[in-house]
Amino acid sequence: MSIDPEKRGKKNALAPESPFLGLSRWIFIPKWKITVIATLQLELKILSSSFENVASVSSVQPVLSFEFNEDTNELIAGGVGNIRVWGFEKPSNSLFPQGFTGPRLFISDLKANEWVTNVTIDKVFHRIFATVDNALFVYDYKTGRRLEVINGAHKSTISTMVFYQPLQYSITACTDGFIKVWTQQYRVLFELKDEASSPITGLLIPNAKESGSPSPFLISSAQDGVIRLWSLDSGSSIYMISTDNDCLGIRWMRQDTFLSYSQEGMSIWNLNRFFSTFSRTGSQVTHLKRIEGCKTEAARILVATEDRSMRILSPVRGATLFTAFPNMIEHQIKDIEHDIPSATMWMLSANGEVSVYTTETNPAKIVDIWEVEGV
C-alpha cells in the first residue's frame, strides 16, 4: 500500500508543531506547575502541565540561563550580552500565567561577547549574581546597577552557581573541579576540591525550598559521575557516591530527594543520613578520645588540635567545658590523657616532656612539667 506524496504533504502540514522545537533552555516553576522554555528561534514560551503552548514572547537575543524569583514572581533570563527580568500576566481566575509582561529590567552593560551562563539571586539584599566565563558579576535587583565584578573569580570557566541565603554565601563551581564559597563581602571563605579534576556540572542546597532553614550542606556533581556532600560549616567533604555514568547535572525534586542525569538516563537519590556539627574547635583535630566517668562524674571527650590547644567537651552537647593552652615551647602533641576524679590532665610533647594540668580552673593551668633526664 502506498500513499500519494501530495496527500502525505497535506497531512504533515496539518500536524501541530511541537512546542519544544528549537528548545535551548528550560525551567520548571512548581508554584504554577508550568515550564518556561527558551528556543533557538529567540522565543520564550509558557507551557502548561500537559506541555501545551500557553503563550510566547520574543526573547530578542539567545537565552543561556534562567532563575525564578518566588518572592516577586519574576523570571531572570541571562543571555548574550544582557540580563532581562520578566514578569507574568496571571488573571485572577486563572491557575497559572497566561502571558509575559515586561521586561521590567534590562541590564545591557555587558559586551556582545560576554555570555551570561548562570544567574541566581539574593532575596534579602536584592542582588543578582551572574557569571560570564570565569568572572562573577553582581547587580542591584531593583535598578540593574552594577555593584561588583570579580574578574578571574576562577581559573577556568564557571559552570554552575547557587546562593545560600541563611549565611549570604554565593557558591560558584568551574570546569577544573574547584568550588568556591564567597562571603557577602566577595571574599573566598572555602575552596572545595575533589581528588580528581573533573568539571563540576551541578550544585544543590539541600532543602533550600522547603519550610524552615536549609541545612548547612552542599551537594555537587561532577562530569566523571561523582556526587559529593559537603559541609558548609567546615568546608570538608563528608560523603561521596560514584555513579555508573558521566553526570551531566543534578536537580532538586522534593524534600530529601534529588535526581542526577546522564546521556543514559536519570537516577533518583534520597538524603537520609545528615549530621549536625557536634562541636567547633577552630583548628584541625589531631587527638580525640572518650574519657569514661565514674559513679559521681560524667564521661568527657578529650580533644587536641593542630594549634596545640586541648579541650574537654561534654559528650552530650559538645559544649567546651575546659580549655588548656600549651606552654611556650612549641612541640607537637604526641598524646593526651585525663583523670576525671583528680581533675588532672597530661600532655606528652614530641620532645618527651609531659605537661601536667589541673582542670579545677578554666582555662586549665599547668602545675608541673616532667622533663626527660639528661636532656
One Martini backbone bead per residue (centre of mass of N, CA, C, O) as a GRO file, in nm:
protein
  375
    1MET     BB    1   0.096   0.036   0.023
    2SER     BB    2   0.037   0.370  -0.087
    3ILE     BB    3   0.118   0.721  -0.069
    4ASP     BB    4   0.047   1.012  -0.167
    5PRO     BB    5   0.261   1.273  -0.161
    6GLU     BB    6   0.048   1.500  -0.150
    7LYS     BB    7  -0.108   1.386   0.097
    8ARG     BB    8   0.130   1.374   0.291
    9GLY     BB    9   0.185   1.680   0.292
   10LYS     BB   10  -0.093   1.764   0.405
   11LYS     BB   11  -0.074   1.606   0.672
   12ASN     BB   12   0.185   1.745   0.782
   13ALA     BB   13   0.073   2.039   0.771
   14LEU     BB   14  -0.152   1.966   1.003
   15ALA     BB   15   0.052   1.919   1.204
   16PRO     BB   16   0.153   1.993   1.501
   17GLU     BB   17   0.371   2.188   1.656
   18SER     BB   18   0.625   2.163   1.856
   19PRO     BB   19   0.706   2.330   2.154
   20PHE     BB   20   1.025   2.212   2.139
   21LEU     BB   21   1.124   2.371   1.916
   22GLY     BB   22   1.448   2.472   1.973
   23LEU     BB   23   1.545   2.389   2.242
   24SER     BB   24   1.773   2.533   2.508
   25ARG     BB   25   1.592   2.622   2.764
   26TRP     BB   26   1.480   2.547   3.110
   27ILE     BB   27   1.196   2.591   3.354
   28PHE     BB   28   1.049   2.497   3.657
   29ILE     BB   29   0.731   2.602   3.816
   30PRO     BB   30   0.573   2.481   4.089
   31LYS     BB   31   0.342   2.688   4.176
   32TRP     BB   32   0.215   2.642   3.856
   33LYS     BB   33   0.304   2.403   3.676
   34ILE     BB   34   0.531   2.522   3.482
   35THR     BB   35   0.706   2.581   3.167
   36VAL     BB   36   1.000   2.750   3.069
   37ILE     BB   37   1.120   2.838   2.742
   38ALA     BB   38   1.394   2.839   2.519
   39THR     BB   39   1.479   2.930   2.184
   40LEU     BB   40   1.635   2.949   1.869
   41GLN     BB   41   1.387   3.158   1.785
   42LEU     BB   42   1.368   3.374   2.011
   43GLU     BB   43   1.190   3.236   2.253
   44LEU     BB   44   0.929   3.253   2.496
   45LYS     BB   45   0.764   2.986   2.682
   46ILE     BB   46   0.449   2.868   2.796
   47LEU     BB   47   0.389   2.563   2.969
   48SER     BB   48   0.193   2.339   3.060
   49SER     BB   49   0.147   2.039   3.227
   50SER     BB   50   0.082   1.928   2.911
   51PHE     BB   51   0.261   2.101   2.702
   52GLU     BB   52   0.114   2.356   2.631
   53ASN     BB   53   0.088   2.642   2.448
   54VAL     BB   54   0.016   2.952   2.597
   55ALA     BB   55   0.281   3.140   2.548
   56SER     BB   56   0.465   3.413   2.376
   57VAL     BB   57   0.798   3.565   2.333
   58SER     BB   58   1.045   3.772   2.265
   59SER     BB   59   1.398   3.751   2.352
   60VAL     BB   60   1.584   3.884   2.109
   61GLN     BB   61   1.793   3.694   2.257
   62PRO     BB   62   1.975   3.459   2.365
   63VAL     BB   63   1.924   3.204   2.610
   64LEU     BB   64   2.133   3.064   2.897
   65SER     BB   65   1.955   3.149   3.162
   66PHE     BB   66   1.778   3.068   3.476
   67GLU     BB   67   1.551   3.241   3.719
   68PHE     BB   68   1.326   3.222   4.000
   69ASN     BB   69   1.119   3.458   4.178
   70GLU     BB   70   0.896   3.396   4.432
   71ASP     BB   71   0.852   3.683   4.559
   72THR     BB   72   0.793   3.835   4.253
   73ASN     BB   73   0.729   3.664   4.000
   74GLU     BB   74   1.016   3.633   3.844
   75LEU     BB   75   1.224   3.627   3.547
   76ILE     BB   76   1.559   3.536   3.497
   77ALA     BB   77   1.752   3.625   3.199
   78GLY     BB   78   2.035   3.500   3.054
   79GLY     BB   79   2.259   3.624   2.796
   80VAL     BB   80   2.373   3.795   2.522
   81GLY     BB   81   2.478   4.076   2.680
   82ASN     BB   82   2.233   4.007   2.897
   83ILE     BB   83   1.960   4.102   3.131
   84ARG     BB   84   1.630   3.979   3.209
   85VAL     BB   85   1.315   4.087   3.366
   86TRP     BB   86   1.024   3.900   3.404
   87GLY     BB   87   0.685   3.888   3.388
   88PHE     BB   88   0.342   3.793   3.476
   89GLU     BB   89   0.023   3.708   3.335
   90LYS     BB   90  -0.239   3.677   3.593
   91PRO     BB   91  -0.535   3.596   3.631
   92SER     BB   92  -0.758   3.553   3.892
   93ASN     BB   93  -0.904   3.290   3.731
   94SER     BB   94  -0.615   3.165   3.721
   95LEU     BB   95  -0.368   2.912   3.783
   96PHE     BB   96  -0.197   3.046   3.550
   97PRO     BB   97  -0.022   3.194   3.333
   98GLN     BB   98  -0.087   3.381   3.005
   99GLY     BB   99   0.184   3.561   3.025
  100PHE     BB  100   0.392   3.831   2.958
  101THR     BB  101   0.593   4.089   3.112
  102GLY     BB  102   0.782   4.316   2.954
  103PRO     BB  103   1.060   4.406   3.071
  104ARG     BB  104   1.152   4.552   3.373
  105LEU     BB  105   1.459   4.457   3.321
  106PHE     BB  106   1.764   4.592   3.153
  107ILE     BB  107   2.082   4.452   3.112
  108SER     BB  108   2.350   4.625   2.898
  109ASP     BB  109   2.674   4.636   3.008
  110LEU     BB  110   2.747   4.419   2.817
  111LYS     BB  111   2.903   4.244   2.595
  112ALA     BB  112   2.855   4.052   2.314
  113ASN     BB  113   3.087   3.835   2.431
  114GLU     BB  114   2.905   3.822   2.700
  115TRP     BB  115   2.800   3.531   2.857
  116VAL     BB  116   2.520   3.432   3.050
  117THR     BB  117   2.530   3.116   3.221
  118ASN     BB  118   2.454   3.241   3.515
  119VAL     BB  119   2.182   3.273   3.761
  120THR     BB  120   2.118   3.452   4.072
  121ILE     BB  121   1.970   3.522   4.406
  122ASP     BB  122   1.925   3.783   4.656
  123LYS     BB  123   1.648   3.839   4.859
  124VAL     BB  124   1.749   4.038   5.084
  125PHE     BB  125   1.965   4.235   4.903
  126HIS     BB  126   1.893   4.252   4.606
  127ARG     BB  127   2.060   4.037   4.407
  128ILE     BB  128   2.252   3.972   4.114
  129PHE     BB  129   2.402   3.678   3.990
  130ALA     BB  130   2.670   3.650   3.744
  131THR     BB  131   2.815   3.463   3.473
  132VAL     BB  132   3.134   3.515   3.284
  133ASP     BB  133   3.298   3.268   3.248
  134ASN     BB  134   3.536   3.363   3.513
  135ALA     BB  135   3.317   3.570   3.606
  136LEU     BB  136   3.167   3.792   3.862
  137PHE     BB  137   2.844   3.937   3.881
  138VAL     BB  138   2.682   4.233   4.037
  139TYR     BB  139   2.336   4.329   4.095
  140ASP     BB  140   2.069   4.526   4.115
  141TYR     BB  141   1.743   4.419   4.119
  142LYS     BB  142   1.589   4.700   4.077
  143THR     BB  143   1.807   4.875   3.878
  144GLY     BB  144   2.083   4.727   3.749
  145ARG     BB  145   2.322   4.798   3.906
  146ARG     BB  146   2.653   4.777   3.931
  147LEU     BB  147   2.841   4.646   4.215
  148GLU     BB  148   3.018   4.397   4.093
  149VAL     BB  149   3.347   4.261   3.986
  150ILE     BB  150   3.509   3.932   3.931
  151ASN     BB  151   3.790   3.880   3.795
  152GLY     BB  152   3.902   3.567   3.811
  153ALA     BB  153   3.741   3.375   4.010
  154HIS     BB  154   3.850   3.171   3.805
  155LYS     BB  155   4.054   2.982   3.591
  156SER     BB  156   3.787   2.882   3.485
  157THR     BB  157   3.492   2.807   3.382
  158ILE     BB  158   3.182   2.871   3.493
  159SER     BB  159   2.924   2.620   3.539
  160THR     BB  160   2.804   2.696   3.835
  161MET     BB  161   2.534   2.823   4.066
  162VAL     BB  162   2.469   2.933   4.408
  163PHE     BB  163   2.255   3.033   4.693
  164TYR     BB  164   2.307   3.097   5.051
  165GLN     BB  165   2.096   3.267   5.244
  166PRO     BB  166   2.156   3.253   5.559
  167LEU     BB  167   2.491   3.333   5.492
  168GLN     BB  168   2.552   3.477   5.219
  169TYR     BB  169   2.631   3.261   4.995
  170SER     BB  170   2.832   3.232   4.715
  171ILE     BB  171   2.841   2.957   4.473
  172THR     BB  172   3.110   2.830   4.279
  173ALA     BB  173   3.180   2.652   3.967
  174CYS     BB  174   3.409   2.457   3.764
  175THR     BB  175   3.594   2.285   3.507
  176ASP     BB  176   3.841   2.213   3.730
  177GLY     BB  177   3.676   2.128   4.018
  178PHE     BB  178   3.616   2.393   4.159
  179ILE     BB  179   3.496   2.535   4.475
  180LYS     BB  180   3.340   2.846   4.578
  181VAL     BB  181   3.306   3.036   4.883
  182TRP     BB  182   3.126   3.336   4.929
  183THR     BB  183   3.093   3.622   5.071
  184GLN     BB  184   2.935   3.924   5.103
  185GLN     BB  185   3.242   4.055   5.046
  186TYR     BB  186   3.384   3.873   4.821
  187ARG     BB  187   3.513   3.632   4.983
  188VAL     BB  188   3.699   3.352   5.036
  189LEU     BB  189   3.621   3.083   5.247
  190PHE     BB  190   3.611   2.838   5.041
  191GLU     BB  191   3.795   2.556   4.884
  192LEU     BB  192   3.671   2.307   4.686
  193LYS     BB  193   3.817   1.968   4.635
  194ASP     BB  194   3.871   1.719   4.442
  195GLU     BB  195   4.081   1.477   4.348
  196ALA     BB  196   3.978   1.537   4.097
  197SER     BB  197   3.928   1.735   3.766
  198SER     BB  198   3.631   1.743   3.723
  199PRO     BB  199   3.369   1.886   3.611
  200ILE     BB  200   3.122   2.086   3.730
  201THR     BB  201   2.751   2.033   3.691
  202GLY     BB  202   2.643   2.072   4.003
  203LEU     BB  203   2.425   2.249   4.247
  204LEU     BB  204   2.305   2.201   4.593
  205ILE     BB  205   2.057   2.287   4.840
  206PRO     BB  206   1.932   2.137   5.090
  207ASN     BB  207   1.607   2.235   5.147
  208ALA     BB  208   1.576   2.535   5.026
  209LYS     BB  209   1.241   2.497   4.952
  210GLU     BB  210   1.171   2.446   5.233
  211SER     BB  211   1.073   2.451   5.534
  212GLY     BB  212   1.286   2.628   5.674
  213SER     BB  213   1.608   2.591   5.731
  214PRO     BB  214   1.872   2.510   5.578
  215SER     BB  215   2.124   2.313   5.555
  216PRO     BB  216   2.489   2.310   5.586
  217PHE     BB  217   2.482   2.207   5.268
  218LEU     BB  218   2.644   2.048   4.977
  219ILE     BB  219   2.582   1.958   4.639
  220SER     BB  220   2.781   1.772   4.399
  221SER     BB  221   2.860   1.743   4.049
  222ALA     BB  222   3.037   1.537   3.815
  223GLN     BB  223   3.133   1.421   3.509
  224ASP     BB  224   3.250   1.138   3.641
  225GLY     BB  225   2.995   1.071   3.862
  226VAL     BB  226   3.045   1.243   4.114
  227ILE     BB  227   2.889   1.270   4.440
  228ARG     BB  228   2.876   1.536   4.686
  229LEU     BB  229   2.901   1.607   5.039
  230TRP     BB  230   2.905   1.922   5.202
  231SER     BB  231   3.039   2.131   5.446
  232LEU     BB  232   2.972   2.475   5.546
  233ASP     BB  233   3.135   2.476   5.817
  234SER     BB  234   3.426   2.326   5.710
  235GLY     BB  235   3.478   2.245   5.396
  236SER     BB  236   3.401   1.936   5.382
  237SER     BB  237   3.396   1.608   5.289
  238ILE     BB  238   3.131   1.359   5.392
  239TYR     BB  239   3.033   1.245   5.100
  240MET     BB  240   3.034   0.965   4.852
  241ILE     BB  241   2.937   0.902   4.508
  242SER     BB  242   2.943   0.661   4.234
  243THR     BB  243   2.846   0.655   3.926
  244ASP     BB  244   2.809   0.487   3.615
  245ASN     BB  245   2.794   0.777   3.489
  246ASP     BB  246   2.798   1.056   3.346
  247CYS     BB  247   2.739   1.377   3.489
  248LEU     BB  248   2.527   1.656   3.386
  249GLY     BB  249   2.339   1.670   3.655
  250ILE     BB  250   2.125   1.835   3.907
  251ARG     BB  251   1.802   1.793   4.083
  252TRP     BB  252   1.541   1.905   4.254
  253MET     BB  253   1.235   1.767   4.395
  254ARG     BB  254   1.230   1.710   4.715
  255GLN     BB  255   1.241   1.618   5.015
  256ASP     BB  256   1.539   1.443   5.015
  257THR     BB  257   1.526   1.472   4.683
  258PHE     BB  258   1.720   1.372   4.394
  259LEU     BB  259   1.862   1.416   4.065
  260SER     BB  260   2.042   1.243   3.812
  261TYR     BB  261   2.204   1.300   3.487
  262SER     BB  262   2.238   1.145   3.164
  263GLN     BB  263   2.258   0.998   2.858
  264GLU     BB  264   2.119   0.724   2.980
  265GLY     BB  265   1.980   0.884   3.239
  266MET     BB  266   1.814   0.848   3.558
  267SER     BB  267   1.860   0.929   3.911
  268ILE     BB  268   1.740   0.857   4.243
  269TRP     BB  269   1.786   1.036   4.556
  270ASN     BB  270   1.847   0.997   4.907
  271LEU     BB  271   1.847   1.188   5.214
  272ASN     BB  272   1.929   1.007   5.541
  273ARG     BB  273   2.241   1.115   5.669
  274PHE     BB  274   2.254   1.348   5.853
  275PHE     BB  275   2.456   1.598   6.016
  276SER     BB  276   2.570   1.768   6.297
  277THR     BB  277   2.740   1.986   6.472
  278PHE     BB  278   2.906   1.920   6.769
  279SER     BB  279   3.192   2.086   6.739
  280ARG     BB  280   3.406   2.373   6.770
  281THR     BB  281   3.770   2.432   6.735
  282GLY     BB  282   3.937   2.603   6.492
  283SER     BB  283   4.097   2.325   6.449
  284GLN     BB  284   4.265   2.058   6.376
  285VAL     BB  285   4.223   1.737   6.464
  286THR     BB  286   4.453   1.498   6.640
  287HIS     BB  287   4.287   1.429   6.911
  288LEU     BB  288   4.053   1.158   7.023
  289LYS     BB  289   3.876   1.097   7.338
  290ARG     BB  290   3.724   0.891   7.573
  291ILE     BB  291   3.628   0.959   7.912
  292GLU     BB  292   3.550   0.780   8.164
  293GLY     BB  293   3.352   0.761   8.423
  294CYS     BB  294   3.165   0.764   8.718
  295LYS     BB  295   2.933   0.776   8.959
  296THR     BB  296   3.001   1.107   9.002
  297GLU     BB  297   3.107   1.116   8.695
  298ALA     BB  298   3.113   1.221   8.387
  299ALA     BB  299   3.181   1.194   8.084
  300ARG     BB  300   3.445   1.268   7.838
  301ILE     BB  301   3.596   1.480   7.587
  302LEU     BB  302   3.917   1.459   7.434
  303VAL     BB  303   4.104   1.736   7.279
  304ALA     BB  304   4.332   1.790   7.005
  305THR     BB  305   4.517   2.038   6.821
  306GLU     BB  306   4.724   2.202   6.598
  307ASP     BB  307   4.752   2.457   6.810
  308ARG     BB  308   4.797   2.299   7.099
  309SER     BB  309   4.522   2.260   7.204
  310MET     BB  310   4.275   2.185   7.461
  311ARG     BB  311   3.971   1.984   7.523
  312ILE     BB  312   3.667   1.962   7.714
  313LEU     BB  313   3.380   1.769   7.647
  314SER     BB  314   3.056   1.716   7.599
  315PRO     BB  315   2.894   1.415   7.500
  316VAL     BB  316   2.610   1.557   7.447
  317ARG     BB  317   2.662   1.880   7.341
  318GLY     BB  318   2.978   1.978   7.281
  319ALA     BB  319   3.070   2.146   7.500
  320THR     BB  320   3.301   2.358   7.644
  321LEU     BB  321   3.452   2.312   7.963
  322PHE     BB  322   3.766   2.302   7.880
  323THR     BB  323   4.081   2.479   7.853
  324ALA     BB  324   4.412   2.419   7.701
  325PHE     BB  325   4.726   2.560   7.696
  326PRO     BB  326   5.028   2.584   7.589
  327ASN     BB  327   5.335   2.616   7.607
  328MET     BB  328   5.602   2.798   7.472
  329ILE     BB  329   5.694   2.531   7.366
  330GLU     BB  330   5.717   2.403   7.037
  331HIS     BB  331   5.539   2.099   7.032
  332GLN     BB  332   5.421   1.816   6.946
  333ILE     BB  333   5.152   1.622   7.000
  334LYS     BB  334   5.134   1.277   7.113
  335ASP     BB  335   4.959   1.293   7.390
  336ILE     BB  336   4.657   1.229   7.593
  337GLU     BB  337   4.518   1.286   7.931
  338HIS     BB  338   4.248   1.199   8.180
  339ASP     BB  339   4.145   1.267   8.523
  340ILE     BB  340   3.856   1.322   8.676
  341PRO     BB  341   3.877   1.303   8.994
  342SER     BB  342   4.164   1.485   8.992
  343ALA     BB  343   4.175   1.707   8.775
  344THR     BB  344   4.376   1.574   8.546
  345MET     BB  345   4.622   1.662   8.290
  346TRP     BB  346   4.803   1.521   8.004
  347MET     BB  347   5.098   1.618   7.798
  348LEU     BB  348   5.272   1.484   7.523
  349SER     BB  349   5.564   1.556   7.375
  350ALA     BB  350   5.805   1.519   7.127
  351ASN     BB  351   6.046   1.573   7.357
  352GLY     BB  352   5.910   1.413   7.629
  353GLU     BB  353   5.732   1.601   7.764
  354VAL     BB  354   5.520   1.664   8.058
  355SER     BB  355   5.215   1.818   8.098
  356VAL     BB  356   5.053   1.944   8.390
  357TYR     BB  357   4.705   1.967   8.464
  358THR     BB  358   4.444   2.163   8.593
  359THR     BB  359   4.065   2.148   8.608
  360GLU     BB  360   3.978   2.364   8.838
  361THR     BB  361   4.028   2.551   8.598
  362ASN     BB  362   3.923   2.819   8.355
  363PRO     BB  363   4.166   2.759   8.232
  364ALA     BB  364   4.390   2.540   8.238
  365LYS     BB  365   4.671   2.462   8.453
  366ILE     BB  366   5.004   2.458   8.493
  367VAL     BB  367   5.182   2.254   8.756
  368ASP     BB  368   5.373   2.073   8.564
  369ILE     BB  369   5.705   1.946   8.445
  370TRP     BB  370   5.822   1.665   8.273
  371GLU     BB  371   6.149   1.571   8.231
  372VAL     BB  372   6.406   1.445   8.063
  373GLU     BB  373   6.673   1.286   8.142
  374GLY     BB  374   6.959   1.452   7.998
  375VAL     BB  375   6.811   1.716   7.834
   0.00000   0.00000   0.00000
